[in-house]
């Protein structure tokens, strides 16, 4: 090992060229909650390497943006209708059975 090295002709930046990006894709830095990354990572692991966690996150975002995911208002209304229906059926059955 030398005591001194001459870097006067050195170039800054990557030593190896960056791999070309896929058309239509943009590289960004984003901070996500750890539990979300863990969730998508676990799904990716279960796929046996067929799909990556970033692809899964991209798909989930696309479904949301394109309106393919159920709207929370619709889901809440459906649950309320189901629960009210259960309660009404229970009351109707209770009225039919009268103690002697």
C-alpha positions in Angstrom: 0.0 0.0 0.0 1.3 3.4 -0.9 1.6 6.3 1.5 0.1 8.7 -1.1 -2.3 8.3 -4.0 -2.8 10.8 -6.9 -6.5 11.4 -7.5 -6.0 14.5 -9.6 -7.2 12.7 -12.7 -10.0 10.9 -11.0 -13.7 11.3 -11.9 -16.5 11.8 -9.5 -19.6 9.7 -9.7 -20.5 6.0 -10.3 -17.8 3.6 -11.1 -20.4 1.3 -12.8 -23.1 2.7 -15.0 -26.6 2.5 -13.5 -29.0 0.0 -15.1 -31.5 1.6 -17.5 -34.9 2.2 -16.0 -38.0 0.6 -17.4 -40.0 2.9 -19.7 -42.7 4.7 -17.9 -41.1 4.2 -14.5 -39.6 6.9 -12.3 -37.1 6.4 -9.5 -38.2 8.1 -6.3 -37.3 8.0 -2.6 -40.4 7.6 -0.4 -40.8 7.0 3.4 -43.4 4.4 4.3 -44.5 3.0 7.6 -42.5 0.0 8.6 -45.6 -2.2 9.1 -46.7 -1.5 5.5 -43.3 -2.4 4.0 -43.3 -5.6 6.2 -46.8 -6.5 5.0 -46.0 -6.1 1.3 -42.6 -7.8 1.9 -44.3 -10.8 3.5 -46.7 -11.2 0.5 -43.7 -10.9 -1.9 -41.9 -13.6 0.2 -44.9 -15.9 0.0 -44.9 -15.6 -3.8 -41.5 -17.3 -3.9 -39.8 -14.4 -5.7 -42.4 -14.2 -8.5 -43.3 -10.6 -7.5 -41.4 -8.0 -5.6 -42.8 -5.8 -2.8 -42.4 -2.6 -4.8 -44.5 -4.1 -7.6 -47.2 -5.0 -5.0 -47.1 -1.5 -3.6 -47.4 0.0 -7.1 -50.3 -2.3 -7.9 -52.1 -1.3 -4.7 -51.6 2.4 -5.4 -52.8 1.9 -9.0 -56.0 0.1 -7.9 -56.7 2.9 -5.5 -56.2 5.7 -8.0 -58.2 4.0 -10.7 -61.1 3.4 -8.2 -60.9 -0.3 -8.3 -60.7 -0.6 -4.5 -64.0 -0.4 -2.6 -64.8 3.0 -1.3 -64.9 3.2 2.5 -68.4 4.8 2.4 -69.7 1.9 0.3 -68.2 -0.6 2.7 -69.6 1.1 5.8 -73.1 1.3 4.2 -72.9 -2.4 3.3 -71.9 -3.4 6.9 -74.6 -1.1 8.4 -77.2 -2.8 6.2 -76.0 -6.2 7.2 -76.0 -5.4 10.9 -79.5 -3.7 10.8 -80.8 -6.7 8.9 -79.5 -9.1 11.5 -81.0 -7.0 14.3 -84.4 -6.8 12.5 -84.5 -10.6 11.8 -83.6 -11.2 15.5 -86.4 -9.0 16.7 -88.9 -10.6 14.3 -88.0 -14.1 15.5 -88.2 -13.0 19.1 -91.8 -11.7 18.6 -92.8 -15.0 17.0 -91.7 -17.0 20.0 -93.9 -16.1 23.0 -93.5 -17.8 26.4 -96.6 -19.8 27.6 
